[in-house]
Amino acid sequence: MVTSYEEIISGLRKRIFKPVYFLAGEEPYYIDLITDHIEQNVLPEADRPFNQMVLYGEDTSVNDIIEVSRRYPMMATHQVVIVKEAQSVRNIENLSIYIERPLPSTILVINYKYKVLDRRTRLYRLLGNHGIYFVSNKLRDYQIPGWIERFLMEEGIKSEPDVSVMLGEYLGNDLHKIANELNKLIITLSPGNSVISAGLVEKNIGISKDYNNFELQKAVGERNILKANMIVSHFASNPRDNPLTLTIASLFSYFNKLLAYHYLTDKSKNSVAAALNIHPFFVRDYETAAMTYSVTKIIQIISLLRIFDMKSKGVGDLGSEEGDLLRELVYKILHL
């Protein structure tokens, strides 16, 4: 029942239509892409005024959706009915009355963001027989760099290895936001240049290529005290752009991966990259850090990070500045 985004788009491009597309899940990016594709490509532009209707959940009932969906197209093979923000429709489960016998000439798109259906419901079971039920899940933070690289690859663009990590650290896991920023970067590329560099990111997005959480991880991993202190000082001077909680979360993720590295039996580059969910280019960084930080030290550091995470949230601290907490934390990590 659950179909991938690629399979759905492939079917639509081949003009193999299902009577119902129920698009659900926490990540709106793919829900919007599928909806936009159907809205812009299924019907010729001349047919849309009479055979394409967009409803909005706040102003729509299940009965409205059923009534519109049961109409026949006017001088066309299909009509398209799109329900946006369908998570606001009350008693959506009652749509099963229509899904049981959908009209073949209607393509009904239910845009059900930030929620999923209860698999025990009749509606969920019927969608398996009469339509497509697609769930768009949020990506984990560690999946974002790979997603960025695939996005750029599909556009025929390459990037320096640290660019995807920088962007992932700075932009989080909002795919709409990431895609918008990547499209901006692609536009700024000079003719004949198909590689996005860290310098281009710094110039156009405002992420410093020298002072960011990724560079701090690298400096700490190499036990480069001078560089680490320079980055910490920059963070302390720009706390709004470098929240302490995000820096601690970044270091926590890094040392957890470093701990996992110690226990890997196969330490070949590709095996490590797959196990730690990192780009193969960065495996060398973990090899270097593992020689500096033993398992015992890493466990102590993870414990430190937990303590300072609590302090950053006001627990067990008398109101220290974020910059002071970060200086103390990094000092202790580097001098264990």
C-alpha positions in Angstrom: 0.0 0.0 0.0 2.7 2.5 1.0 4.3 3.7 -2.2 7.5 5.8 -2.6 7.5 9.3 -4.0 9.5 8.1 -7.0 7.0 5.4 -7.8 4.1 7.8 -7.6 5.7 10.4 -9.8 6.8 7.7 -12.3 3.2 6.4 -12.6 1.8 9.9 -13.0 4.3 10.7 -15.8 3.2 7.5 -17.6 -0.4 8.8 -17.1 -1.2 5.8 -15.0 -3.7 7.4 -12.6 -5.2 6.1 -9.4 -8.7 7.2 -8.3 -7.4 8.4 -4.9 -4.1 9.7 -3.6 -4.1 10.0 0.2 -0.8 11.9 1.1 -0.1 11.9 4.8 2.8 12.4 7.2 5.0 14.8 9.2 7.2 15.9 6.2 5.1 18.2 3.9 7.8 18.5 1.2 6.9 15.4 -0.7 3.2 15.8 -0.1 3.4 19.2 -1.8 5.6 17.9 -4.6 3.1 15.2 -5.5 0.1 17.5 -5.1 1.8 20.2 -7.3 2.7 17.7 -10.0 -0.9 16.5 -10.2 -2.3 20.0 -10.1 0.0 21.2 -12.9 0.4 18.2 -15.2 -2.6 15.8 -15.2 -5.1 18.0 -17.0 -4.3 20.2 -20.0 -4.5 23.9 -19.0 -7.6 24.4 -21.1 -9.5 21.7 -19.2 -8.7 22.9 -15.7 -11.3 25.7 -15.3 -14.1 23.1 -15.6 -12.5 19.9 -14.4 -10.1 20.8 -11.6 -11.2 21.9 -8.2 -9.2 22.8 -5.1 -10.9 22.5 -1.7 -9.5 23.6 1.7 -9.9 21.5 4.9 -11.1 24.4 7.1 -14.0 25.1 4.8 -14.8 21.6 3.6 -16.8 18.6 5.0 -16.5 15.0 4.0 -19.9 15.3 2.3 -18.6 18.2 0.2 -15.6 16.1 -0.9 -17.8 13.1 -1.8 -20.3 15.3 -3.7 -17.6 16.9 -5.8 -15.8 13.7 -6.4 -18.9 12.0 -7.8 -19.3 14.5 -10.6 -18.4 13.5 -14.1 -15.8 15.5 -16.0 -17.0 18.0 -18.6 -15.7 17.2 -22.1 -12.6 15.5 -20.7 -11.4 12.0 -19.6 -10.8 13.0 -15.9 -11.5 15.6 -13.3 -9.1 16.4 -10.5 -10.2 17.2 -7.0 -7.5 18.4 -4.6 -8.2 18.8 -0.9 -5.5 20.8 0.8 -5.0 21.0 4.5 -7.2 17.9 4.7 -6.1 17.2 8.3 -8.6 19.9 9.3 -11.5 18.0 7.8 -13.7 16.6 10.6 -14.5 12.9 10.6 -12.2 12.2 7.6 -12.7 8.4 8.2 -16.2 8.8 6.8 -14.6 9.3 3.4 -14.5 5.5 3.2 -18.1 5.8 1.8 -16.6 7.2 -1.4 -13.3 5.3 -1.3 -15.2 2.0 -1.4 -16.5 2.8 -4.9 -14.5 5.7 -6.3 -15.4 7.2 -9.6 -12.8 6.1 -12.2 -12.9 9.4 -14.0 -12.1 11.4 -10.8 -8.5 11.8 -9.4 -9.0 12.7 -5.7 -6.0 14.0 -3.9 -6.1 14.2 -0.1 -3.4 16.5 1.2 -3.2 15.3 4.9 -0.2 17.0 6.4 1.5 16.4 9.8 -0.7 13.4 10.6 -1.2 9.7 9.6 -4.2 7.5 9.4 -4.9 4.9 12.1 -4.2 1.6 10.4 -7.1 0.0 12.2 -9.6 2.2 10.3 -11.7 1.0 7.4 -10.5 4.0 5.4 -6.9 2.9 5.7 -7.8 -0.7 4.5 -9.9 0.6 1.6 -7.1 2.8 0.3 -5.0 -0.4 -0.2 -7.5 -1.6 -2.7 -8.8 1.5 -4.4 -6.0 4.1 -4.2 -2.6 5.1 -2.9 -1.7 5.8 0.7 1.6 7.6 0.9 3.4 8.5 4.2 6.0 11.2 4.1 8.2 10.8 7.2 10.5 13.5 8.6 14.2 12.8 7.9 16.6 12.3 10.8 19.4 14.9 11.1 22.0 12.4 10.0 20.1 11.8 6.8 20.1 15.4 5.7 23.6 15.7 4.2 22.9 12.7 2.0 19.6 14.1 0.9 21.3 17.4 0.0 23.9 15.6 -2.1 21.1 13.6 -4.0 19.1 16.8 -4.5 22.1 18.5 -6.1 23.0 15.4 -8.1 19.6 15.3 -9.7 20.2 18.9 -10.8 23.6 18.0 -12.3 25.4 19.8 -9.5 28.2 18.7 -7.3 29.4 20.1 -3.9 32.5 20.1 -1.8 32.3 17.3 0.8 31.8 19.6 3.8 29.0 21.7 2.1 26.2 19.2 2.8 27.2 18.9 6.4 27.4 22.7 6.9 24.0 23.2 5.4 22.5 20.3 7.4 23.9 21.7 10.6 22.6 25.3 9.8 19.3 24.6 8.2 18.0 21.6 10.2 15.7 19.1 8.6 13.0 21.3 7.0 13.2 20.0 3.4 11.3 23.0 2.0 13.7 25.4 3.5 16.7 23.3 2.4 15.4 23.0 -1.2 14.8 26.8 -1.4 18.4 27.6 -0.2 19.9 25.0 -2.6 18.0 26.5 -5.5 19.3 29.9 -4.6 22.9 28.5 -4.6 22.3 26.9 -7.9 21.2 30.2 -9.4 24.3 31.9 -8.2 26.7 29.5 -9.9 28.7 31.1 -12.6 28.3 29.7 -16.2 30.3 26.6 -16.6 30.7 26.0 -12.9 28.7 23.0 -11.5 30.3 22.8 -8.0 29.0 24.5 -4.9 31.8 25.5 -2.6 31.9 26.4 1.1 32.8 29.9 0.0 29.7 30.2 -2.1 27.6 29.0 0.8 29.2 31.6 3.1 28.7 34.4 0.7 25.0 33.6 -0.2 23.5 32.0 2.9 25.6 33.5 5.7 27.1 30.4 7.1 30.7 30.9 8.0 32.9 28.3 6.4 35.4 28.6 9.2 33.2 29.1 12.2 30.4 26.5 12.4 29.5 23.4 14.4 31.1 21.1 11.8 34.5 22.9 12.0 34.2 22.9 15.8 33.7 19.1 15.8 36.8 18.7 13.5 38.9 21.0 15.7 37.9 19.1 18.9 38.5 15.8 17.1 42.0 16.8 16.1 42.5 18.4 19.6 43.4 21.6 17.8 43.2 23.8 20.8 43.9 27.1 19.0 41.3 26.5 16.3 38.7 25.2 18.8 39.1 28.3 21.0 38.8 30.6 18.0 35.5 29.0 17.0 34.3 29.1 20.6 35.1 32.8 20.8 33.2 33.5 17.6 30.2 31.5 18.9 30.3 33.5 22.2 30.3 36.7 20.3 27.4 35.6 18.1 25.1 33.6 20.3 22.0 34.2 18.3 23.5 32.6 15.2 25.1 29.8 17.2 22.7 28.6 19.9 24.5 26.6 22.6 21.9 23.9 22.7 22.5 23.2 19.0 26.2 23.1 19.5 25.9 20.7 22.3 23.6 18.5 20.3 26.1 18.5 17.4 29.0 17.5 19.7 26.8 14.8 21.3 26.0 13.3 17.9 29.7 13.5 17.0 31.0 11.7 20.1 28.3 9.1 19.9 29.4 8.3 16.4 33.0 8.2 17.5 32.1 5.8 20.3 30.3 3.6 17.7 33.5 3.7 15.6 35.6 2.2 18.3 33.3 -0.9 18.4 33.2 -1.5 14.6 34.9 -4.7 13.6 35.1 -3.6 9.9 36.9 -0.3 9.8 37.2 0.0 6.0 36.1 3.4 4.6 32.8 2.3 3.0 31.8 0.2 6.0 32.5 3.0 8.5 30.6 5.5 6.3 27.6 3.2 6.1 27.6 2.3 9.8 28.0 5.9 11.0 25.8 7.5 8.3 28.6 9.9 7.1 30.2 10.7 3.8 33.2 8.5 3.1 35.3 11.7 2.8 35.0 12.2 6.6 36.0 8.7 7.7 39.6 9.9 8.0 38.5 12.5 10.6 37.0 9.8 12.8 40.1 7.6 12.4 42.2 10.6 13.7 39.8 11.4 16.5 39.7 7.8 17.6 43.4 7.8 18.2 43.0 10.9 20.5 39.9 9.8 22.4 39.6 6.4 24.0 36.3 4.7 24.8 36.7 5.8 28.4 37.3 9.4 27.5 34.4 9.5 25.1 32.0 8.1 27.8 33.3 10.9 30.1 32.7 13.5 27.4 29.2 12.3 26.7 28.5 12.6 30.4 29.9 16.1 30.3 27.7 17.0 27.4 24.6 15.8 29.3 25.5 18.0 32.3 26.1 21.1 30.1 22.9 20.4 28.2 21.0 20.7 31.4 23.0 23.8 32.4 22.2 25.5 29.1 18.5 25.0 30.0 18.9 26.5 33.4 19.3 23.4 35.5 22.1 23.3 38.0 23.5 26.7 36.8 23.3 30.2 38.3 22.7 32.0 35.1 26.1 31.8 33.3 26.3 33.3 29.8 26.1 30.7 26.9 29.6 31.7 25.8 31.1 31.0 29.2 29.4 27.6 29.4 30.7 26.7 25.9 34.2 27.8 26.8 34.1 25.7 30.0 32.7 22.7 28.1 35.2 22.7 25.3 38.1 23.3 27.7 37.1 20.2 29.7 36.7 18.1 26.6 40.1 19.1 25.2 41.9 18.6 28.5 40.5 15.3 29.7 
